[in-house]
Structure formats: C-alpha cells, structure tokens
Amino acid sequence: MRLGLAGTGRIGTSHAETLKGFDEVTSVVVADVDSARARAASAKLGVEFADGIDALFQSGLDGLVVTAATDAHPKLITAAVDAGIPVFCEKPVAADIEGTLAVIDRISGSDVPVQIGFQRRFDAGYTAARGAVTSGDLGWIHTLRATTLDPAPPPAEYVPHSGGLFRDCGVHDFDIIRWVSGREVTEVYALGTNRGERFFADAGDVDTAAATLVLDDDTLAVVSLTRYNAAGYDVRLEVLGSRSNVIVGLDDRAPLRSVEPGVVALAGPAYPGFMERFRPAYTRELEAFVSVVAGRTTSPCGVADALEAFYVAEACEISRRERRPVGIDEVRR
C-alpha cells in the first residue's frame, strides 16, 4: 500500500521511518507546509517527497497519516475522508470541542475509517491492565491513579497554542482511564499551580495540576500532571481493586528513587521523553492503522473517543479556573 504523511516534525519523521519498514507498505510519501523540511526528511529517510499538501493528495494514496500542527487537523481529516482515504491523525482532532464536533458532523455518514492517535492504548502495560480489569481478577475497582510527569517544560512559544496542560497532556490520562476501566467520567474537580517559568501563567496555563475524576460507577481516579520532573519522564497508572491491584509504568527505567532501607535502586537510565517511553506502542498503533487501511479491522480509536477525552479535559480546565466541581454534562454539546 501507498501511504502519505502530512507533517514532518519530530513525531512525523519517526512515524515515516516506522511505516517504511512495514512489509505491506510499498511506499511512503511525505509533505509539509514547510517544503524544505519535508524535502530534507524525504532525503534522510529515503521516502518520496510531495511538494505541498495538494500534491500529496494527488499522489495516489491508500491511507494518510496526519502529524501536522493541530490547527491543520480538521482540514486534513475531512479532505481525506472526502477523497475516500483512510486517515490516522495524532490527537487532538481539533483545537477545541466546537472544532471536534464540526469534524464529526462533517464526516458523519461516511464509512471511511478515521483513527486518532492515543498510543497508550497500544502499550503492553496498559493493555495488560485493561485485561486485568475486564477479567475480574482485581475484583471491583475503587481507585485509579494516573501520572504524566514531563522532565522539562516545552518551549515558551509552544504553550499559548497548546490548549493548556489538561488538553495537551492530561487528555492522554483521561483517555486511558476510560479505556482501561471501561467506564465514563461524570464529574471532575481540578486544581493547578505555577511555580516554574512565568510563560505558563502569561498564557493562562499552569505547570502543575491535579484532578479527581468520578466515574459512572463511583470509582475514583486521581490524575497528577507536571512540566517539571527533572528525574525523567514518568507515566504510570495504578489500578486498585477490592481483590488485587496492578501498576503500569513501573519498570527499570521509571524515574523513581526509594529511600526505604535495603531497597535496590532501579537500573535506569530514566526515560528522557515520550518518544522513548512509548516507541513500541507507536509502532503497534501504526501497525493497527495499516490493518485498518487494508480493511481487516475497524478503527480502534475513533473521533468519538477523542471527543470524550476532550470533554474531560475541558471540564478540568473550567474546574481549575472556577475552583469548583464540574459535571461532564456541563461541557457536553
């Protein structure tokens, strides 16, 4: 099959390199609004180059991978669906709920598959945790604890366009809590603080946050987020049940240091970032998309899933700003 890729930044270049290694993929064509960047990626990876997005769509694609900037996602998704081209798009679908709903409305009724990139669903640990929940091995679930702790803040210019800590970062935790638990979030209470760089506050954002989520069966989930965890990239999920518990992300490279006597330190080194931590998951996610393009499977994570996670993020942002509990029904359109 012939796959196109729109957006040749860090994750786009990585995805292009992964795709060209799949047996079913005969060619990969890359494009970017910055043609020079796309041309450089093409030469580096040994893949085809399209001089612009229009040229990419005219190059006879069987599927499209979107790793462009967020504001380009809606147009690229709808253009692919209109052209009958299955599309994979990194989260989010759009910059806000209204934009996401507009995409859903635009593609409703189409049978062209759309897959949204929530790579944690393809991580071996999260998959095992979901299996432990669905099998009943843990008993009934009373608590989930999720963390996404970045080792360093993003560039200052990124923050005003990121959507904020909950939408940009926490949305992954919100999606995976839904997916692992099999439940929906009904209410949130969130707080955020700024003790680091001033540019977060200047953008109306926070650098550290915590949120308590109530699920539809009264299970509680606690999510902790920060841009300042210099020990390393720390993403974990604890699932605590009436009979047993499991934890995702507790491996030799977790940036954790016990001060209990006699406890052996983890081998390390700590994960420096999300690409290193989730590289196998990204590969499995793209393998799943190839299967979708081939018509063997349906999309494992659709636009509706992205919308539900976005609702939770939106509710958390309102809760943080107004210092009150917010029901998901308040933000649902």
C-alpha positions as CSV (number, residue, x, y, z in Angstrom):
1,M,0.0,0.0,0.0
2,R,1.0,3.6,-0.6
3,L,0.8,5.9,2.5
4,G,1.1,9.6,2.7
5,L,2.3,11.6,5.8
6,A,1.5,15.2,6.3
7,G,3.8,17.0,8.8
8,T,7.5,16.1,9.0
9,G,8.3,17.3,12.5
10,R,9.8,15.0,15.1
11,I,6.9,12.6,15.5
12,G,6.1,12.7,11.8
13,T,9.6,11.8,10.8
14,S,9.6,9.0,13.3
15,H,6.3,7.7,12.0
16,A,7.5,7.9,8.4
17,E,10.6,5.8,9.3
18,T,8.4,3.2,11.1
19,L,5.9,3.0,8.2
20,K,8.5,2.4,5.5
21,G,9.6,-0.7,7.4
22,F,6.3,-2.5,7.3
23,D,6.1,-5.3,4.7
24,E,2.6,-4.1,3.4
25,V,3.8,-0.6,2.8
26,T,5.3,-0.3,-0.6
27,S,5.9,3.5,-0.5
28,V,5.7,6.5,1.9
29,V,5.2,10.0,0.6
30,V,5.9,12.9,2.9
31,A,4.7,16.6,2.7
32,D,4.7,19.6,4.9
33,V,3.7,23.3,4.7
34,D,7.4,23.8,5.0
35,S,8.5,22.1,1.8
36,A,12.2,22.4,2.7
37,R,11.6,20.4,5.9
38,A,9.7,17.7,4.0
39,R,12.3,17.5,1.3
40,A,15.0,17.1,4.0
41,A,13.0,14.3,5.7
42,S,12.5,12.6,2.4
43,A,16.2,12.6,1.6
44,K,17.1,11.4,5.1
45,L,14.6,8.6,5.2
46,G,14.7,7.5,1.6
47,V,11.0,8.1,1.1
48,E,9.1,10.1,-1.6
49,F,8.6,13.8,-1.4
50,A,5.4,15.7,-2.4
51,D,5.7,19.5,-2.9
52,G,2.8,20.5,-0.7
53,I,-0.3,19.1,0.8
54,D,-2.3,19.3,-2.5
55,A,0.4,17.3,-4.3
56,L,0.3,14.8,-1.5
57,F,-3.4,14.2,-2.0
58,Q,-2.9,13.8,-5.7
59,S,-0.2,11.2,-5.4
60,G,-2.5,8.1,-5.3
61,L,-2.7,7.4,-1.6
62,D,-4.2,4.3,0.1
63,G,-4.0,6.0,3.5
64,L,-2.9,9.2,5.2
65,V,-1.1,9.8,8.4
66,V,-1.5,13.3,9.9
67,T,1.2,14.6,12.2
68,A,0.9,18.3,11.2
69,A,0.1,21.2,13.6
70,T,-3.2,20.9,15.5
71,D,-4.9,23.7,13.5
72,A,-4.4,21.7,10.3
73,H,-6.0,18.5,11.7
74,P,-9.7,19.3,10.8
75,K,-9.0,20.2,7.2
76,L,-6.7,17.2,6.6
77,I,-9.1,14.7,8.2
78,T,-12.1,16.0,6.3
79,A,-10.2,16.2,3.0
80,A,-9.0,12.6,3.4
81,V,-12.5,11.4,4.2
82,D,-13.9,13.3,1.2
83,A,-11.3,11.6,-1.0
84,G,-12.1,8.2,0.4
85,I,-8.7,7.8,2.0
86,P,-8.5,6.2,5.5
87,V,-6.8,8.6,7.8
88,F,-4.7,8.3,11.0
89,C,-4.4,11.6,12.9
90,E,-2.4,12.4,16.0
91,K,-4.5,13.8,18.8
92,P,-6.3,16.1,19.0
93,V,-8.9,16.1,16.3
94,A,-9.2,19.9,16.6
95,A,-8.1,22.6,19.0
96,D,-11.4,22.7,20.9
97,I,-14.7,20.9,21.4
98,E,-16.5,23.0,18.7
99,G,-13.9,22.1,16.2
100,T,-14.1,18.5,17.1
101,L,-17.8,18.4,16.8
102,A,-17.6,20.2,13.4
103,V,-15.3,17.4,12.2
104,I,-17.7,14.7,13.5
105,D,-20.6,16.4,11.8
106,R,-18.7,16.8,8.6
107,I,-17.7,13.1,8.3
108,S,-20.9,11.6,9.7
109,G,-22.4,9.1,7.4
110,S,-19.1,8.3,5.8
111,D,-17.7,4.8,6.0
112,V,-14.1,6.0,5.5
113,P,-12.2,5.0,8.7
114,V,-10.6,7.6,10.9
115,Q,-8.1,6.6,13.7
116,I,-7.0,9.0,16.3
117,G,-3.6,8.7,17.9
118,F,-3.8,7.7,21.6
119,Q,-0.8,5.5,21.7
120,R,-1.1,4.4,25.3
121,R,-3.9,2.1,24.2
122,F,-1.2,0.1,22.3
123,D,1.3,-0.1,25.2
124,A,1.8,-3.6,26.6
125,G,1.4,-2.4,30.2
126,Y,-1.9,-0.6,29.7
127,T,-3.2,-3.4,27.6
128,A,-2.4,-5.9,30.4
129,A,-4.1,-3.6,33.0
130,R,-7.3,-3.4,30.8
131,G,-7.2,-7.2,30.7
132,A,-6.9,-7.4,34.4
133,V,-9.9,-5.2,34.9
134,T,-12.2,-6.9,32.3
135,S,-11.3,-10.4,33.5
136,G,-12.4,-9.5,37.1
137,D,-9.0,-10.5,38.5
138,L,-8.8,-7.3,40.5
139,G,-12.4,-7.5,41.9
140,W,-14.3,-4.3,41.7
141,I,-12.2,-1.2,41.0
142,H,-12.3,1.6,43.6
143,T,-9.3,3.8,42.6
144,L,-7.2,4.6,39.6
145,R,-4.1,6.8,40.0
146,A,-2.5,8.2,36.8
147,T,0.6,10.4,36.3
148,T,2.1,12.2,33.4
149,L,5.2,14.0,34.6
150,D,7.3,15.7,31.9
151,P,11.1,16.1,32.7
152,A,11.2,19.7,31.4
153,P,8.8,22.3,30.1
154,P,8.2,22.8,26.4
155,P,9.4,25.9,24.6
156,A,7.7,29.1,25.6
157,E,6.3,29.7,22.2
158,Y,4.5,26.3,22.3
159,V,2.5,27.0,25.4
160,P,0.0,29.6,24.2
161,H,-1.1,27.3,21.4
162,S,-1.0,24.0,23.3
163,G,-4.5,24.2,24.7
164,G,-3.2,24.0,28.2
165,L,-1.9,21.3,30.5
166,F,-5.2,19.4,30.7
167,R,-5.9,19.4,26.9
168,D,-2.4,18.9,25.8
169,C,-1.0,16.5,28.4
170,G,-3.8,15.2,30.7
171,V,-6.0,14.2,27.8
172,H,-3.9,11.0,27.4
173,D,-4.6,10.1,31.0
174,F,-8.3,10.8,30.6
175,D,-8.5,8.6,27.5
176,I,-6.6,5.7,29.1
177,I,-8.6,5.9,32.3
178,R,-11.8,5.5,30.1
179,W,-10.2,2.7,28.1
180,V,-8.7,0.6,31.0
181,S,-11.7,1.0,33.3
182,G,-14.4,0.7,30.6
183,R,-16.3,3.5,32.4
184,E,-17.2,7.1,31.6
185,V,-16.2,10.1,33.6
186,T,-19.2,12.0,35.1
187,E,-17.6,14.8,37.2
188,V,-14.2,16.4,37.9
189,Y,-12.5,18.6,40.4
190,A,-9.2,20.1,39.3
191,L,-6.5,22.4,40.7
192,G,-3.4,23.9,39.1
193,T,-0.4,25.9,40.2
194,N,2.6,27.8,38.7
195,R,5.9,27.7,40.4
196,G,8.1,27.5,37.4
197,E,8.6,29.7,34.3
198,R,6.4,32.8,34.0
199,F,5.4,32.0,30.5
200,F,2.8,29.4,31.7
201,A,0.9,32.0,33.7
202,D,1.3,34.6,31.0
203,A,-0.5,32.1,28.6
204,G,-3.3,31.4,31.2
205,D,-1.9,27.9,31.8
206,V,-0.4,26.1,34.7
207,D,2.8,24.0,35.0
208,T,1.4,21.5,37.6
209,A,-2.1,20.2,38.1
210,A,-4.1,17.5,39.9
211,A,-7.6,16.3,39.1
212,T,-10.0,14.0,40.8
213,L,-12.4,12.2,38.4
214,V,-15.6,10.4,39.4
215,L,-16.6,7.6,37.0
216,D,-20.1,6.4,36.3
217,D,-19.9,3.6,38.8
218,D,-18.5,5.8,41.6
219,T,-14.9,4.7,41.0
220,L,-12.4,7.5,41.8
221,A,-9.5,8.4,39.6
222,V,-6.7,10.8,40.5
223,V,-4.6,12.4,37.8
224,S,-1.3,14.2,38.5
225,L,0.4,16.3,35.9
226,T,3.6,18.5,35.8
227,R,6.0,20.0,33.3
228,Y,8.8,19.8,35.9
229,N,10.0,16.3,36.8
230,A,13.8,16.5,36.1
231,A,14.3,12.9,37.3
232,G,12.8,11.8,34.0
233,Y,9.7,11.1,32.0
234,D,7.3,9.4,34.5
235,V,4.0,8.0,33.1
236,R,2.2,5.4,35.3
237,L,-1.2,4.1,36.1
238,E,-2.2,2.2,39.2
239,V,-5.5,0.3,39.2
240,L,-6.6,-0.7,42.7
241,G,-9.4,-3.2,43.2
242,S,-11.2,-4.9,46.0
243,R,-9.2,-8.1,45.4
244,S,-5.8,-7.0,43.9
245,N,-4.0,-4.3,42.0
246,V,-1.7,-3.7,39.1
247,I,0.6,-0.8,38.1
248,V,1.6,0.3,34.6
249,G,5.0,2.0,34.1
250,L,6.9,0.6,37.0
251,D,10.0,-0.8,35.1
252,D,13.7,-0.5,35.4
253,R,13.7,2.9,33.7
254,A,11.0,4.5,35.8
255,P,12.4,7.7,37.4
256,L,11.7,6.6,41.0
257,R,14.1,6.5,43.9
258,S,13.1,4.7,47.1
259,V,14.5,5.9,50.4
260,E,13.5,2.7,52.2
261,P,16.5,0.9,53.7
262,G,17.7,-2.1,51.6
263,V,15.6,-1.3,48.6
264,V,17.6,-1.7,45.4
265,A,17.6,1.2,43.0
266,L,16.1,0.8,39.6
267,A,18.6,0.1,36.9
268,G,17.8,3.2,34.7
269,P,18.6,5.3,32.9
270,A,15.2,7.1,33.2
271,Y,13.2,7.7,30.0
272,P,14.1,11.2,28.7
273,G,10.7,11.7,27.0
274,F,7.5,10.2,25.5
275,M,9.1,9.0,22.2
276,E,11.5,6.7,24.1
277,R,8.9,5.5,26.6
278,F,6.2,4.7,24.0
279,R,8.3,3.7,20.9
280,P,6.9,0.1,20.8
281,A,3.4,1.5,21.3
282,Y,3.7,3.9,18.4
283,T,4.8,1.0,16.2
284,R,1.8,-1.1,17.2
285,E,-0.5,1.8,16.7
286,L,0.7,2.3,13.2
287,E,0.5,-1.5,12.6
288,A,-3.1,-1.2,13.6
289,F,-3.7,1.6,11.1
290,V,-2.1,-0.4,8.3
291,S,-4.6,-3.2,9.2
292,V,-7.4,-0.6,9.0
293,V,-6.3,0.6,5.6
294,A,-6.2,-3.0,4.4
295,G,-9.8,-3.4,5.5
296,R,-9.0,-6.2,8.0
297,T,-10.1,-4.2,11.1
298,T,-12.1,-1.2,12.1
299,S,-10.6,1.9,13.7
300,P,-9.5,1.1,17.3
301,C,-9.8,4.7,18.4
302,G,-12.3,6.9,16.6
303,V,-13.1,10.6,16.7
304,A,-15.9,10.0,19.3
305,D,-13.3,8.6,21.7
306,A,-11.2,11.7,21.2
307,L,-14.2,13.9,21.9
308,E,-15.0,12.1,25.2
309,A,-11.4,12.6,26.5
310,F,-11.6,16.3,25.3
311,Y,-14.8,16.8,27.3
312,V,-13.0,15.6,30.5
313,A,-10.1,18.0,29.7
314,E,-12.4,20.9,29.1
315,A,-14.3,20.2,32.4
316,C,-10.9,20.1,34.3
317,E,-9.9,23.4,32.8
318,I,-13.2,25.0,33.9
319,S,-12.9,23.4,37.3
320,R,-9.4,24.8,37.7
321,R,-10.3,28.3,36.7
322,E,-13.5,28.4,38.8
323,R,-12.4,26.3,41.7
324,R,-15.5,24.1,41.7
325,P,-16.6,20.6,40.7
326,V,-17.8,20.4,37.1
327,G,-20.0,17.7,35.7
328,I,-19.2,16.4,32.2
329,D,-22.8,17.2,31.2
330,E,-21.9,20.9,31.7
331,V,-19.5,20.8,28.8
332,R,-21.1,18.2,26.6
333,R,-22.6,19.6,23.4
